[in-house]
Amino acid sequence: MFSFLERSAGVGVAFTDRHGGVSDEHLGPLNLGRTDVDGPEAVGRNGELVAAELGVRHWVATHQVHGAEVLVVDRDFLSGWGPRSWLGADAGQPPLVPADAMVTVEPSTALVIRVADCVPVLLAAVDGSVVGAAHAGRAGFDLGVLQATVEQMRELGAGPIRAWIGPHVCGECYEVPDEMAAAVEARHPGVAVRSRWGSAALDLGAGCAAQLAALGIAAERRDPCTLTTTDLHSHRRDAERAGRLAGIIWRVS
């Protein structure tokens, strides 16, 4: 169920894998997204299983749009949030808020980032008072989603912050067009690399670590490559047969 799970200093951090759920095998049994392909009942049950294992009360997700908007999950937001709200319109719920990051000070509230090659980044104030989660795909990374998340956490009172970078497609496997690599490299030096095939590629994990370091944040990398690790979901490997894994962070009650 988890490729990584840790509870320390009042914060829980987890990255899921493909196993332990009820979805069809072609999507991976523990699919936490793709309600457009998988049945909402199966996706919902998978979320319930993970939430129960983690012992969280609220399970919050957004409509990720490869941007840099940050949702503040506060008491007012949670007052209108039900146990199936995270499934969105495909399950007959109100549409999810378009945002690629979330922050909260509320306890037992899981912030859930869903990916299948993009970079899930989880953050917590060292004292456990504020947590955040970001979907750092190429576009969001380029637009500054990590900086926006850290800024919002600091507005909520976070002092020193630590971070975890989760599973994503590695630099050796993330092939991109030459022009794209050059454009990203111009804005973020060191992110453009060569793939294992010798083609242009991007190392977003290294880029995220560098951006966090520039913000004074050390990142713990728990980031096996999604494409080459068959226990993880990967859109590049499985295309429309790919489910979604999750990066999850919460304040432990």
PASEBA-1860 file (N, C-alpha, C; in nm, 3 decimals):
! residues 253
1> MFSFLERS> 0.082/-0.122/0.000/0.000/0.000/0.000/0.085/0.127/0.000 ~ 0.204/0.121/0.065/0.288/0.240/0.075/0.429/0.209/0.026 ~ 0.486/0.302/-0.052/0.628/0.293/-0.082/0.709/0.362/0.027 ~ 0.644/0.452/0.101/0.708/0.519/0.215/0.601/0.565/0.310 ~ 0.624/0.546/0.441/0.530/0.590/0.544/0.611/0.624/0.668 ~ 0.586/0.743/0.721/0.659/0.788/0.839/0.570/0.880/0.921 ~ 0.577/0.864/1.052/0.512/0.957/1.145/0.619/1.004/1.243 ~ 0.641/1.135/1.247/0.740/1.189/1.340/0.711/1.336/1.362
9> AGVGVAFT> 0.744/1.383/1.482/0.730/1.524/1.517/0.590/1.579/1.487 ~ 0.489/1.495/1.511/0.352/1.541/1.495/0.302/1.546/1.353 ~ 0.377/1.486/1.259/0.338/1.490/1.117/0.347/1.350/1.058 ~ 0.250/1.315/0.974/0.255/1.190/0.900/0.280/1.218/0.753 ~ 0.362/1.134/0.692/0.399/1.148/0.550/0.388/1.011/0.485 ~ 0.325/1.002/0.368/0.312/0.874/0.300/0.312/0.894/0.149 ~ 0.369/0.795/0.081/0.356/0.784/-0.065/0.303/0.644/-0.092 ~ 0.196/0.635/-0.168/0.134/0.505/-0.193/0.198/0.436/-0.314
17> DRHGGVSD> 0.165/0.306/-0.327/0.208/0.231/-0.445/0.084/0.180/-0.519 ~ 0.096/0.071/-0.595/-0.015/0.019/-0.676/-0.097/-0.087/-0.604 ~ -0.058/-0.128/-0.485/-0.111/-0.250/-0.425/-0.204/-0.224/-0.307 ~ -0.295/-0.319/-0.285/-0.377/-0.316/-0.166/-0.514/-0.255/-0.183 ~ -0.556/-0.227/-0.307/-0.687/-0.167/-0.330/-0.781/-0.260/-0.402 ~ -0.889/-0.204/-0.455/-0.996/-0.284/-0.515/-1.018/-0.254/-0.663 ~ -0.935/-0.172/-0.723/-0.952/-0.139/-0.865/-0.908/-0.255/-0.953 ~ -0.946/-0.248/-1.081/-0.906/-0.351/-1.176/-0.755/-0.355/-1.190
25> EHLGPLNL> -0.703/-0.471/-1.218/-0.559/-0.491/-1.225/-0.495/-0.403/-1.333 ~ -0.568/-0.375/-1.443/-0.506/-0.298/-1.550/-0.473/-0.156/-1.507 ~ -0.543/-0.103/-1.406/-0.512/0.028/-1.353/-0.422/0.020/-1.230 ~ -0.404/-0.100/-1.176/-0.337/-0.116/-1.049/-0.440/-0.111/-0.939 ~ -0.444/-0.213/-0.852/-0.552/-0.222/-0.752/-0.569/-0.098/-0.665 ~ -0.458/-0.029/-0.629/-0.471/0.091/-0.547/-0.460/0.214/-0.636 ~ -0.566/0.239/-0.710/-0.576/0.357/-0.795/-0.649/0.465/-0.716 ~ -0.584/0.580/-0.699/-0.643/0.689/-0.621/-0.684/0.807/-0.708
33> GRTDVDGP> -0.699/0.782/-0.838/-0.747/0.884/-0.930/-0.817/0.818/-1.046 ~ -0.825/0.889/-1.158/-0.883/0.833/-1.280/-1.028/0.789/-1.262 ~ -1.109/0.871/-1.195/-1.251/0.837/-1.185/-1.320/0.843/-1.320 ~ -1.250/0.900/-1.421/-1.305/0.901/-1.555/-1.295/0.764/-1.621 ~ -1.203/0.681/-1.574/-1.180/0.548/-1.630/-1.220/0.440/-1.531 ~ -1.173/0.453/-1.409/-1.209/0.361/-1.302/-1.343/0.403/-1.245 ~ -1.414/0.311/-1.183/-1.541/0.348/-1.121/-1.518/0.431/-0.996 ~ -1.597/0.538/-0.975/-1.583/0.618/-0.853/-1.596/0.536/-0.726
41> EAVGRNGE> -1.676/0.429/-0.731/-1.690/0.346/-0.612/-1.557/0.280/-0.577 ~ -1.486/0.230/-0.678/-1.357/0.166/-0.653/-1.255/0.268/-0.604 ~ -1.247/0.384/-0.669/-1.153/0.487/-0.627/-1.185/0.534/-0.485 ~ -1.314/0.553/-0.459/-1.355/0.595/-0.326/-1.319/0.494/-0.220 ~ -1.340/0.366/-0.250/-1.304/0.262/-0.154/-1.153/0.258/-0.130 ~ -1.075/0.279/-0.235/-0.931/0.283/-0.218/-0.890/0.397/-0.124 ~ -0.951/0.512/-0.141/-0.922/0.624/-0.051/-0.960/0.592/0.092 ~ -1.074/0.527/0.110/-1.117/0.489/0.245/-1.018/0.394/0.310
49> LVAAELGV> -0.968/0.299/0.231/-0.872/0.202/0.286/-0.744/0.271/0.332 ~ -0.694/0.364/0.250/-0.571/0.434/0.287/-0.596/0.526/0.406 ~ -0.706/0.600/0.404/-0.736/0.691/0.515/-0.750/0.615/0.646 ~ -0.814/0.498/0.641/-0.828/0.418/0.762/-0.693/0.369/0.813 ~ -0.607/0.329/0.721/-0.474/0.283/0.760/-0.393/0.395/0.826 ~ -0.412/0.518/0.776/-0.338/0.631/0.829/-0.404/0.693/0.951 ~ -0.533/0.668/0.970/-0.604/0.722/1.085/-0.637/0.869/1.073 ~ -0.667/0.916/0.950/-0.701/1.057/0.930/-0.852/1.075/0.920
57> RHWVATHQ> -0.897/1.194/0.956/-1.040/1.222/0.955/-1.087/1.279/0.822 ~ -1.011/1.373/0.767/-1.048/1.437/0.640/-0.948/1.396/0.532 ~ -0.999/1.379/0.409/-0.918/1.335/0.295/-0.944/1.435/0.183 ~ -0.848/1.526/0.160/-0.872/1.643/0.075/-0.785/1.636/-0.051 ~ -0.848/1.656/-0.166/-0.778/1.660/-0.294/-0.830/1.778/-0.374 ~ -0.758/1.812/-0.480/-0.797/1.922/-0.568/-0.802/1.873/-0.712 ~ -0.850/1.960/-0.798/-0.840/1.938/-0.943/-0.707/1.997/-0.988 ~ -0.609/1.911/-1.010/-0.473/1.955/-1.043/-0.466/1.995/-1.190
65> VHGAEVLV> -0.419/2.117/-1.214/-0.424/2.174/-1.349/-0.286/2.218/-1.399 ~ -0.179/2.173/-1.334/-0.043/2.208/-1.374/-0.019/2.357/-1.363 ~ -0.066/2.414/-1.252/-0.046/2.556/-1.225/0.028/2.576/-1.095 ~ 0.008/2.695/-1.034/0.078/2.728/-0.910/-0.016/2.782/-0.803 ~ -0.147/2.758/-0.819/-0.243/2.803/-0.718/-0.233/2.715/-0.594 ~ -0.248/2.779/-0.477/-0.241/2.709/-0.349/-0.374/2.725/-0.277 ~ -0.432/2.613/-0.238/-0.558/2.612/-0.163/-0.528/2.607/-0.014 ~ -0.585/2.700/0.063/-0.575/2.696/0.208/-0.694/2.615/0.261
73> VDRDFLSG> -0.664/2.502/0.320/-0.767/2.412/0.373/-0.788/2.450/0.520 ~ -0.888/2.534/0.544/-0.915/2.581/0.680/-1.048/2.527/0.729 ~ -1.090/2.570/0.845/-1.214/2.517/0.903/-1.335/2.548/0.817 ~ -1.339/2.668/0.759/-1.452/2.702/0.671/-1.457/2.607/0.552 ~ -1.342/2.580/0.492/-1.339/2.487/0.380/-1.387/2.348/0.423 ~ -1.337/2.300/0.536/-1.372/2.165/0.581/-1.517/2.153/0.623 ~ -1.580/2.266/0.659/-1.721/2.259/0.700/-1.812/2.215/0.587 ~ -1.768/2.236/0.462/-1.847/2.194/0.347/-1.789/2.073/0.276
81> WGPRSWLG> -1.695/2.005/0.341/-1.623/1.894/0.277/-1.672/1.762/0.335 ~ -1.727/1.676/0.249/-1.776/1.547/0.294/-1.679/1.435/0.263 ~ -1.710/1.314/0.309/-1.618/1.202/0.288/-1.598/1.162/0.143 ~ -1.691/1.201/0.053/-1.676/1.167/-0.089/-1.644/1.289/-0.175 ~ -1.628/1.405/-0.111/-1.606/1.529/-0.187/-1.482/1.520/-0.276 ~ -1.380/1.449/-0.232/-1.254/1.442/-0.306/-1.268/1.371/-0.440 ~ -1.380/1.297/-0.458/-1.402/1.227/-0.585/-1.454/1.319/-0.694 ~ -1.505/1.436/-0.658/-1.543/1.535/-0.757/-1.667/1.502/-0.838
89> ADAGQPPL> -1.679/1.569/-0.951/-1.802/1.564/-1.031/-1.831/1.426/-1.088 ~ -1.728/1.345/-1.114/-1.751/1.211/-1.168/-1.828/1.123/-1.071 ~ -1.828/1.161/-0.943/-1.902/1.085/-0.842/-2.023/1.162/-0.792 ~ -2.067/1.261/-0.870/-2.185/1.336/-0.833/-2.162/1.440/-0.724 ~ -2.036/1.476/-0.702/-2.000/1.577/-0.602/-1.975/1.711/-0.671 ~ -1.969/1.820/-0.594/-1.930/1.948/-0.655/-1.791/1.938/-0.717 ~ -1.766/2.014/-0.823/-1.632/2.011/-0.885/-1.524/2.046/-0.784 ~ -1.409/1.984/-0.798/-1.296/2.012/-0.710/-1.238/2.149/-0.740
97> VPADAMVT> -1.177/2.210/-0.640/-1.111/2.339/-0.657/-0.988/2.322/-0.746 ~ -0.973/2.402/-0.852/-0.851/2.394/-0.933/-0.732/2.450/-0.856 ~ -0.640/2.366/-0.820/-0.520/2.408/-0.746/-0.419/2.295/-0.751 ~ -0.292/2.330/-0.749/-0.187/2.230/-0.753/-0.108/2.222/-0.624 ~ -0.158/2.287/-0.521/-0.096/2.277/-0.389/-0.200/2.308/-0.284 ~ -0.174/2.258/-0.164/-0.262/2.281/-0.050/-0.177/2.303/0.074 ~ -0.231/2.379/0.169/-0.168/2.395/0.300/-0.277/2.392/0.406 ~ -0.240/2.350/0.527/-0.339/2.350/0.635/-0.269/2.351/0.770
105> VEPSTALV> -0.341/2.402/0.870/-0.300/2.388/1.010/-0.395/2.296/1.084 ~ -0.497/2.245/1.014/-0.598/2.162/1.078/-0.544/2.021/1.103 ~ -0.569/1.965/1.221/-0.520/1.829/1.251/-0.602/1.722/1.180 ~ -0.543/1.606/1.162/-0.608/1.489/1.105/-0.671/1.518/0.969 ~ -0.609/1.608/0.894/-0.657/1.647/0.761/-0.550/1.612/0.659 ~ -0.576/1.507/0.582/-0.478/1.459/0.484/-0.486/1.543/0.357 ~ -0.374/1.601/0.318/-0.362/1.671/0.190/-0.309/1.569/0.090 ~ -0.384/1.548/-0.019/-0.357/1.435/-0.109/-0.323/1.487/-0.249
113> IRVADCVP> -0.200/1.461/-0.291/-0.154/1.496/-0.426/-0.147/1.367/-0.508 ~ -0.211/1.366/-0.624/-0.220/1.243/-0.705/-0.135/1.257/-0.832 ~ -0.051/1.157/-0.857/0.044/1.165/-0.969/0.063/1.029/-1.033 ~ 0.122/1.033/-1.153/0.162/0.909/-1.221/0.286/0.932/-1.304 ~ 0.372/1.021/-1.262/0.504/1.054/-1.316/0.549/1.191/-1.269 ~ 0.454/1.284/-1.245/0.490/1.415/-1.191/0.544/1.399/-1.049 ~ 0.598/1.508/-0.995/0.666/1.503/-0.866/0.571/1.546/-0.754 ~ 0.540/1.456/-0.659/0.467/1.499/-0.539/0.566/1.548/-0.434
121> VLLAAVDG> 0.545/1.668/-0.384/0.634/1.725/-0.282/0.551/1.755/-0.158 ~ 0.593/1.702/-0.044/0.526/1.721/0.083/0.613/1.805/0.173 ~ 0.550/1.895/0.250/0.625/1.988/0.333/0.561/2.000/0.470 ~ 0.643/2.026/0.572/0.591/2.044/0.707/0.679/2.140/0.784 ~ 0.617/2.227/0.862/0.693/2.304/0.958/0.762/2.207/1.054 ~ 0.885/2.236/1.091/0.961/2.145/1.177/0.888/2.121/1.309 ~ 0.813/2.220/1.357/0.738/2.201/1.482/0.603/2.133/1.460 ~ 0.572/2.097/1.335/0.448/2.025/1.305/0.324/2.110/1.299
129> SVVGAAHA> 0.336/2.242/1.303/0.219/2.329/1.312/0.149/2.353/1.180 ~ 0.221/2.340/1.068/0.166/2.365/0.934/0.218/2.259/0.839 ~ 0.130/2.210/0.753/0.176/2.115/0.651/0.130/2.164/0.514 ~ 0.201/2.117/0.410/0.168/2.154/0.274/0.198/2.041/0.178 ~ 0.137/2.045/0.061/0.157/1.943/-0.042/0.148/2.010/-0.178 ~ 0.236/1.969/-0.269/0.239/2.031/-0.401/0.254/1.927/-0.511 ~ 0.188/1.954/-0.624/0.199/1.875/-0.746/0.295/1.949/-0.838 ~ 0.420/1.900/-0.843/0.524/1.971/-0.918/0.555/1.899/-1.048
137> GRAGFDLG> 0.459/1.898/-1.139/0.489/1.856/-1.275/0.575/1.962/-1.343 ~ 0.613/1.937/-1.468/0.702/2.030/-1.536/0.645/2.171/-1.536 ~ 0.518/2.188/-1.570/0.461/2.322/-1.581/0.451/2.388/-1.445 ~ 0.402/2.316/-1.345/0.390/2.374/-1.213/0.524/2.408/-1.151 ~ 0.620/2.320/-1.168/0.757/2.348/-1.124/0.808/2.477/-1.188 ~ 0.788/2.488/-1.318/0.836/2.605/-1.393/0.766/2.733/-1.347 ~ 0.638/2.722/-1.309/0.559/2.838/-1.268/0.582/2.878/-1.122 ~ 0.653/2.793/-1.046/0.683/2.829/-0.907/0.587/2.776/-0.804
145> VLQATVEQ> 0.529/2.658/-0.827/0.433/2.605/-0.731/0.498/2.578/-0.595 ~ 0.626/2.539/-0.593/0.690/2.513/-0.464/0.711/2.643/-0.387 ~ 0.757/2.746/-0.454/0.774/2.875/-0.386/0.641/2.928/-0.333 ~ 0.534/2.912/-0.412/0.403/2.960/-0.369/0.353/2.883/-0.247 ~ 0.381/2.753/-0.243/0.339/2.672/-0.129/0.413/2.713/-0.002 ~ 0.544/2.730/-0.014/0.624/2.770/0.101/0.582/2.909/0.151 ~ 0.557/2.999/0.059/0.513/3.134/0.098/0.382/3.126/0.176 ~ 0.288/3.045/0.131/0.160/3.034/0.201/0.177/2.968/0.338
153> MRELGAGP> 0.266/2.868/0.346/0.291/2.805/0.476/0.349/2.907/0.574 ~ 0.439/2.991/0.527/0.498/3.091/0.615/0.396/3.197/0.656 ~ 0.301/3.227/0.568/0.194/3.319/0.607/0.108/3.260/0.718 ~ 0.101/3.127/0.723/0.024/3.060/0.829/0.106/3.038/0.956 ~ 0.230/3.086/0.957/0.309/3.081/1.078/0.421/2.980/1.081 ~ 0.446/2.912/0.970/0.554/2.813/0.968/0.689/2.882/0.982 ~ 0.772/2.825/1.070/0.911/2.868/1.080/0.995/2.782/0.989 ~ 1.098/2.716/1.042/1.176/2.624/0.959/1.088/2.513/0.903
161> IRAWIGPH> 1.116/2.474/0.778/1.033/2.376/0.706/1.122/2.263/0.657 ~ 1.069/2.142/0.659/1.136/2.027/0.597/1.047/1.975/0.485 ~ 1.103/1.892/0.398/1.027/1.848/0.280/1.064/1.706/0.243 ~ 0.974/1.643/0.168/0.994/1.509/0.114/0.957/1.513/-0.035 ~ 1.044/1.462/-0.119/1.018/1.451/-0.262/0.983/1.305/-0.291 ~ 0.866/1.283/-0.352/0.816/1.147/-0.370/0.842/1.090/-0.508 ~ 0.791/0.970/-0.532/0.815/0.899/-0.658/0.773/0.979/-0.780 ~ 0.858/0.975/-0.884/0.828/1.044/-1.009/0.919/0.986/-1.116
169> VCGECYEV> 0.893/1.021/-1.241/0.980/0.974/-1.349/1.116/1.044/-1.337 ~ 1.223/0.966/-1.339/1.356/1.021/-1.312/1.412/1.092/-1.435 ~ 1.523/1.163/-1.414/1.585/1.237/-1.524/1.633/1.148/-1.637 ~ 1.674/1.026/-1.605/1.721/0.935/-1.710/1.606/0.886/-1.798 ~ 1.483/0.900/-1.751/1.367/0.847/-1.824/1.272/0.955/-1.875 ~ 1.290/1.080/-1.831/1.194/1.185/-1.866/1.242/1.257/-1.992 ~ 1.222/1.193/-2.105/1.257/1.253/-2.235/1.162/1.367/-2.269 ~ 1.217/1.475/-2.322/1.137/1.588/-2.368/1.200/1.639/-2.498
177> PDEMAAAV> 1.126/1.721/-2.575/1.185/1.780/-2.696/1.304/1.870/-2.661 ~ 1.398/1.881/-2.752/1.516/1.964/-2.730/1.478/2.107/-2.693 ~ 1.378/2.162/-2.761/1.339/2.301/-2.738/1.284/2.319/-2.596 ~ 1.207/2.222/-2.548/1.152/2.230/-2.414/1.264/2.223/-2.310 ~ 1.357/2.131/-2.329/1.468/2.119/-2.236/1.548/2.248/-2.229 ~ 1.572/2.308/-2.343/1.649/2.432/-2.346/1.574/2.545/-2.277 ~ 1.443/2.553/-2.297/1.365/2.659/-2.236/1.362/2.645/-2.084 ~ 1.343/2.523/-2.035/1.342/2.501/-1.890/1.479/2.527/-1.831
185> EARHPGVA> 1.584/2.482/-1.900/1.720/2.502/-1.851/1.754/2.650/-1.841 ~ 1.702/2.730/-1.933/1.730/2.873/-1.930/1.675/2.938/-1.803 ~ 1.563/2.888/-1.754/1.501/2.943/-1.633/1.548/2.873/-1.506 ~ 1.587/2.745/-1.520/1.625/2.665/-1.403/1.752/2.587/-1.436 ~ 1.867/2.651/-1.430/1.992/2.585/-1.469/2.017/2.456/-1.391 ~ 2.059/2.354/-1.463/2.090/2.225/-1.403/1.980/2.123/-1.414 ~ 1.861/2.164/-1.458/1.748/2.071/-1.468/1.754/1.989/-1.597 ~ 1.805/2.047/-1.704/1.818/1.972/-1.830/1.933/1.873/-1.820
193> VRSRWGSA> 1.904/1.749/-1.858/2.004/1.640/-1.853/1.990/1.559/-1.982 ~ 2.064/1.451/-1.991/2.048/1.356/-2.101/1.983/1.231/-2.048 ~ 1.891/1.175/-2.125/1.825/1.052/-2.085/1.919/0.933/-2.103 ~ 1.878/0.819/-2.058/1.961/0.698/-2.074/1.971/0.658/-2.221 ~ 1.889/0.717/-2.306/1.896/0.691/-2.449/1.978/0.799/-2.522 ~ 2.026/0.899/-2.446/2.107/1.005/-2.504/2.028/1.125/-2.553 ~ 1.897/1.126/-2.532/1.812/1.235/-2.579/1.796/1.341/-2.469 ~ 1.737/1.454/-2.506/1.711/1.561/-2.410/1.614/1.513/-2.303
201> ALDLGAGC> 1.637/1.554/-2.181/1.554/1.510/-2.069/1.557/1.616/-1.960 ~ 1.465/1.602/-1.863/1.459/1.691/-1.747/1.464/1.610/-1.619 ~ 1.539/1.658/-1.523/1.545/1.595/-1.391/1.469/1.685/-1.294 ~ 1.338/1.663/-1.286/1.254/1.748/-1.202/1.279/1.725/-1.054 ~ 1.317/1.603/-1.015/1.347/1.578/-0.875/1.463/1.664/-0.828 ~ 1.570/1.668/-0.908/1.683/1.753/-0.874/1.643/1.900/-0.876 ~ 1.558/1.937/-0.973/1.512/2.075/-0.979/1.431/2.115/-0.857 ~ 1.344/2.026/-0.811/1.265/2.054/-0.691/1.357/2.067/-0.569
209> AAQLAALG> 1.453/1.977/-0.557/1.546/1.984/-0.444/1.624/2.115/-0.445 ~ 1.665/2.160/-0.565/1.739/2.285/-0.575/1.652/2.405/-0.539 ~ 1.527/2.406/-0.586/1.437/2.515/-0.552/1.413/2.521/-0.402 ~ 1.393/2.406/-0.340/1.371/2.403/-0.195/1.495/2.449/-0.120 ~ 1.612/2.404/-0.165/1.736/2.446/-0.100/1.753/2.598/-0.105 ~ 1.714/2.658/-0.217/1.723/2.803/-0.230/1.629/2.874/-0.133 ~ 1.526/2.803/-0.089/1.431/2.856/0.009/1.471/2.820/0.152 ~ 1.587/2.757/0.168/1.634/2.719/0.300/1.575/2.590/0.353
217> IAAERRDP> 1.528/2.503/0.262/1.459/2.380/0.302/1.535/2.259/0.251 ~ 1.569/2.170/0.342/1.632/2.044/0.304/1.524/1.943/0.269 ~ 1.543/1.872/0.160/1.443/1.775/0.113/1.496/1.634/0.129 ~ 1.413/1.549/0.185/1.443/1.406/0.192/1.386/1.341/0.067 ~ 1.468/1.274/-0.009/1.423/1.218/-0.136/1.381/1.073/-0.117 ~ 1.253/1.050/-0.136/1.193/0.917/-0.133/1.131/0.893/-0.270 ~ 1.216/0.889/-0.372/1.168/0.908/-0.508/1.221/0.806/-0.608 ~ 1.183/0.679/-0.593/1.215/0.585/-0.700/1.147/0.628/-0.830
225> CTLTTTDL> 1.203/0.586/-0.941/1.148/0.623/-1.072/1.017/0.549/-1.096 ~ 0.913/0.623/-1.128/0.783/0.561/-1.153/0.782/0.477/-1.280 ~ 0.860/0.518/-1.380/0.857/0.443/-1.507/0.920/0.305/-1.492 ~ 1.029/0.297/-1.418/1.101/0.170/-1.409/1.063/0.086/-1.288 ~ 0.987/0.142/-1.194/0.946/0.069/-1.074/0.804/0.020/-1.095 ~ 0.786/-0.107/-1.122/0.654/-0.159/-1.160/0.555/-0.160/-1.044 ~ 0.601/-0.140/-0.922/0.509/-0.129/-0.809/0.441/0.007/-0.802 ~ 0.480/0.099/-0.890/0.426/0.234/-0.889/0.351/0.262/-1.019
233> HSHRRDAE> 0.259/0.355/-1.014/0.185/0.397/-1.133/0.274/0.485/-1.221 ~ 0.263/0.470/-1.353/0.337/0.554/-1.446/0.257/0.574/-1.573 ~ 0.227/0.698/-1.604/0.158/0.728/-1.729/0.250/0.702/-1.848 ~ 0.376/0.734/-1.835/0.470/0.712/-1.947/0.484/0.564/-1.979 ~ 0.472/0.480/-1.880/0.485/0.336/-1.904/0.352/0.275/-1.949 ~ 0.243/0.314/-1.886/0.115/0.245/-1.904/0.011/0.326/-1.978 ~ 0.039/0.453/-2.008/-0.053/0.540/-2.082/-0.192/0.538/-2.018 ~ -0.295/0.509/-2.097/-0.431/0.517/-2.044/-0.463/0.405/-1.945
241> RAGRLAGI> -0.372/0.310/-1.930/-0.391/0.205/-1.829/-0.331/0.243/-1.694 ~ -0.280/0.364/-1.683/-0.213/0.405/-1.560/-0.313/0.459/-1.459 ~ -0.304/0.408/-1.336/-0.377/0.467/-1.225/-0.298/0.584/-1.167 ~ -0.330/0.620/-1.044/-0.262/0.732/-0.978/-0.220/0.692/-0.837 ~ -0.094/0.724/-0.803/-0.049/0.709/-0.666/-0.065/0.844/-0.596 ~ -0.044/0.845/-0.465/-0.067/0.969/-0.390/0.049/0.998/-0.298 ~ 0.080/1.127/-0.287/0.162/1.179/-0.179/0.068/1.240/-0.078 ~ 0.083/1.203/0.049/-0.014/1.240/0.153/0.060/1.293/0.274
249> IWRVS> 0.016/1.406/0.327/0.073/1.460/0.449/-0.040/1.509/0.539 ~ -0.020/1.495/0.670/-0.122/1.536/0.765/-0.058/1.565/0.900 ~ -0.125/1.651/0.976/-0.088/1.673/1.116/-0.150/1.562/1.199 ~ -0.067/1.490/1.272/-0.116/1.380/1.354/-0.189/1.436/1.474 ~ -0.309/1.390/1.498/-0.388/1.440/1.613/-0.319/1.403/1.742
END
